[in-house]
Amino acid sequence: MVEGDNHSTNLLAAETASLEEQLQGWGEVVLMADKVLRWETAWFPPAIMGVVSSVFLMIYYLDPSVLSGVSCFVMFLCLADYLVPILALRIFGSNKWTTEQQQRFHEICTVGWWKRLVTLKEEKPKMYFMTRIVSLAAVAWVGQQVHNLLLTYLIVTSLLLLPGLNQHGIILKYIGKAKMEINKLLKQKEKKNE
């Protein structure tokens, strides 16, 4: 058992080191994106919403075909992959990284959520299977009910706001409120049954 845990820890460390090496030219950009996604400044959430809304309004206005949209998206990724390391060096300079910047970059590159998913698959395969089937069926149903562009906009916006919501405890706050309401309903039901 300990040997398996040690192997998975070594594998996670190797994956993290590999990802850090691949993102080396993007380091400053990754740290800046992390600050924006975690809302370190009060104007970051409206800026995220503005940028995402502008992009989706442009897509709605241009109404590209799927093939054109995918082609433009991949072209944008290729340009970013080529230009970001070059521009980041000029914009941010060749400053030495501080220890805390390196530590934060390492934390970002650690793929802990992926390890949790693999662990769930290994330890509880039936639960993993049922969770995936139910969630994919729910996504398919919602996708059938809601327009594709609106649904994509809502998903992208939610994913970009999620780190900030989590960082500021907003998600836990509303989960706590939901739990309290469920407990109240359960207590009322118990009283009616007595």
VEXDREN-2710 file (C-alpha; in Angstrom, 1 decimal):
% VEXDREN-2710
k/r/px/py/pz
1/MET/0.0/0.0/0.0
2/VAL/2.8/2.4/0.9
3/GLU/4.7/1.5/-2.2
4/GLY/1.7/2.4/-4.3
5/ASP/1.3/5.7/-2.6
6/ASN/5.0/6.5/-3.0
7/HIS/4.7/5.6/-6.7
8/SER/1.7/7.9/-7.3
9/THR/3.5/10.7/-5.4
10/ASN/6.6/10.3/-7.6
11/LEU/4.4/10.2/-10.7
12/LEU/2.6/13.4/-9.6
13/ALA/5.9/15.1/-8.9
14/ALA/7.2/14.0/-12.3
15/GLU/4.0/15.3/-14.1
16/THR/4.3/18.6/-12.2
17/ALA/8.0/19.1/-13.1
18/SER/7.2/18.3/-16.7
19/LEU/4.3/20.8/-16.8
20/GLU/6.5/23.5/-15.1
21/GLU/9.2/22.9/-17.8
22/GLN/6.7/23.1/-20.6
23/LEU/5.2/26.4/-19.2
24/GLN/8.6/28.0/-18.4
25/GLY/8.1/30.8/-21.0
26/TRP/4.6/31.4/-19.8
27/GLY/5.5/31.7/-16.1
28/GLU/4.8/35.4/-15.6
29/VAL/1.6/35.2/-17.7
30/VAL/0.4/32.1/-15.7
31/LEU/1.0/34.0/-12.4
32/MET/-0.8/37.1/-13.7
33/ALA/-3.7/34.9/-15.0
34/ASP/-3.8/33.2/-11.5
35/LYS/-4.1/36.6/-9.8
36/VAL/-6.9/37.7/-12.2
37/LEU/-8.8/34.4/-11.8
38/ARG/-8.5/34.6/-8.0
39/TRP/-9.7/38.2/-8.0
40/GLU/-6.8/39.8/-6.2
41/THR/-8.1/43.2/-7.2
42/ALA/-11.8/44.3/-7.0
43/TRP/-12.1/45.1/-10.7
44/PHE/-11.0/41.7/-11.9
45/PRO/-14.5/40.0/-11.9
46/PRO/-16.1/42.8/-14.1
47/ALA/-13.0/42.7/-16.4
48/ILE/-13.4/38.9/-16.8
49/MET/-17.1/39.3/-17.5
50/GLY/-16.4/42.1/-20.0
51/VAL/-13.8/40.2/-21.9
52/VAL/-15.8/37.0/-22.1
53/SER/-19.0/38.9/-23.1
54/SER/-17.1/40.8/-25.8
55/VAL/-15.7/37.6/-27.3
56/PHE/-19.0/35.9/-27.3
57/LEU/-20.8/39.0/-28.7
58/MET/-18.2/39.0/-31.5
59/ILE/-18.8/35.3/-32.1
60/TYR/-22.6/35.8/-32.1
61/TYR/-22.2/38.8/-34.5
62/LEU/-19.9/37.0/-36.9
63/ASP/-21.8/33.7/-36.7
64/PRO/-18.9/31.5/-38.0
65/SER/-19.4/27.9/-39.0
66/VAL/-18.1/25.3/-36.6
67/LEU/-15.1/24.5/-38.8
68/SER/-14.3/28.2/-39.1
69/GLY/-14.7/28.8/-35.4
70/VAL/-12.5/25.8/-34.5
71/SER/-9.9/26.9/-37.1
72/CYS/-9.7/30.4/-35.7
73/PHE/-9.5/29.2/-32.1
74/VAL/-6.6/26.8/-33.0
75/MET/-4.9/29.6/-35.0
76/PHE/-5.3/31.9/-31.9
77/LEU/-3.7/29.2/-29.7
78/CYS/-0.8/28.8/-32.2
79/LEU/-0.2/32.5/-32.2
80/ALA/-0.3/32.7/-28.4
81/ASP/2.0/29.7/-28.1
82/TYR/4.5/31.5/-30.4
83/LEU/4.1/35.1/-29.2
84/VAL/3.5/34.9/-25.5
85/PRO/7.0/33.7/-24.5
86/ILE/8.6/36.4/-26.7
87/LEU/6.3/39.2/-25.5
88/ALA/6.4/38.1/-21.8
89/LEU/10.1/38.4/-21.8
90/ARG/9.9/42.0/-23.2
91/ILE/6.9/43.1/-21.0
92/PHE/8.0/41.5/-17.7
93/GLY/11.7/41.7/-18.3
94/SER/14.3/39.1/-17.3
95/ASN/13.7/39.6/-13.5
96/LYS/14.7/36.8/-11.3
97/TRP/11.8/34.9/-9.8
98/THR/11.3/35.3/-6.1
99/THR/10.8/32.2/-4.0
100/GLU/7.2/32.9/-3.4
101/GLN/6.6/33.3/-7.2
102/GLN/8.3/30.0/-7.9
103/GLN/6.3/28.4/-5.1
104/ARG/3.0/29.7/-6.5
105/PHE/3.9/28.6/-10.0
106/HIS/4.6/25.1/-8.6
107/GLU/1.2/25.1/-6.8
108/ILE/-0.5/26.1/-10.1
109/CYS/1.3/23.4/-12.0
110/THR/0.4/20.7/-9.4
111/VAL/-2.5/18.8/-10.9
112/GLY/-4.2/17.6/-7.6
113/TRP/-7.7/17.5/-9.0
114/TRP/-6.7/15.0/-11.6
115/LYS/-5.1/12.8/-8.9
116/ARG/-8.4/12.9/-7.0
117/LEU/-10.3/11.8/-10.0
118/VAL/-7.9/8.9/-10.7
119/THR/-8.1/7.9/-7.0
120/LEU/-11.9/7.9/-7.1
121/LYS/-11.8/5.7/-10.3
122/GLU/-9.4/3.2/-8.6
123/GLU/-11.1/3.1/-5.2
124/LYS/-14.8/3.4/-6.1
125/PRO/-15.2/2.4/-9.8
126/LYS/-19.0/2.0/-9.6
127/MET/-19.4/5.4/-8.0
128/TYR/-17.0/6.9/-10.6
129/PHE/-19.0/5.3/-13.4
130/MET/-22.4/6.3/-12.1
131/THR/-21.2/9.9/-11.4
132/ARG/-19.9/10.3/-14.9
133/ILE/-22.9/8.7/-16.6
134/VAL/-25.4/10.9/-14.6
135/SER/-23.4/14.1/-15.1
136/LEU/-22.9/13.5/-18.8
137/ALA/-26.6/12.7/-19.2
138/ALA/-27.5/15.9/-17.4
139/VAL/-25.1/17.9/-19.6
140/ALA/-26.6/16.3/-22.7
141/TRP/-30.2/17.2/-21.6
142/VAL/-29.2/20.8/-20.8
143/GLY/-27.4/21.0/-24.1
144/GLN/-30.6/20.0/-25.8
145/GLN/-32.7/22.6/-24.0
146/VAL/-30.4/25.6/-24.2
147/HIS/-28.8/27.3/-27.3
148/ASN/-25.2/26.2/-27.9
149/LEU/-23.7/29.7/-27.8
150/LEU/-25.5/30.7/-24.7
151/LEU/-24.6/27.5/-23.0
152/THR/-20.9/27.9/-24.0
153/TYR/-20.9/31.5/-22.7
154/LEU/-22.4/30.4/-19.4
155/ILE/-19.9/27.5/-19.0
156/VAL/-16.8/29.7/-19.9
157/THR/-18.0/32.5/-17.6
158/SER/-18.6/30.1/-14.7
159/LEU/-15.2/28.4/-15.2
160/LEU/-13.4/31.7/-15.2
161/LEU/-15.2/33.0/-12.2
162/LEU/-14.9/29.7/-10.2
163/PRO/-11.4/30.3/-8.8
164/GLY/-12.3/33.7/-7.5
165/LEU/-15.6/32.5/-6.0
166/ASN/-13.7/29.7/-4.3
167/GLN/-10.8/32.0/-3.1
168/HIS/-13.3/34.5/-1.5
169/GLY/-15.3/31.8/0.2
170/ILE/-18.5/32.6/-1.7
171/ILE/-19.1/29.0/-2.8
172/LEU/-18.7/27.7/0.7
173/LYS/-21.1/30.4/2.0
174/TYR/-23.9/29.4/-0.4
175/ILE/-23.3/25.7/0.1
176/GLY/-23.6/26.3/3.9
177/LYS/-26.9/28.1/3.3
178/ALA/-28.1/25.3/1.1
179/LYS/-27.2/22.8/3.8
180/MET/-29.1/24.8/6.4
181/GLU/-32.2/25.0/4.2
182/ILE/-32.1/21.2/3.5
183/ASN/-31.7/20.5/7.2
184/LYS/-34.7/22.7/8.0
185/LEU/-36.8/20.9/5.4
186/LEU/-35.7/17.5/6.8
187/LYS/-36.5/18.6/10.4
188/GLN/-39.9/19.8/9.3
189/LYS/-40.5/16.5/7.5
190/GLU/-39.5/14.6/10.7
191/LYS/-41.9/16.7/12.7
192/LYS/-44.8/15.9/10.4
193/ASN/-44.0/12.2/10.4
194/GLU/-44.1/12.1/14.3
END
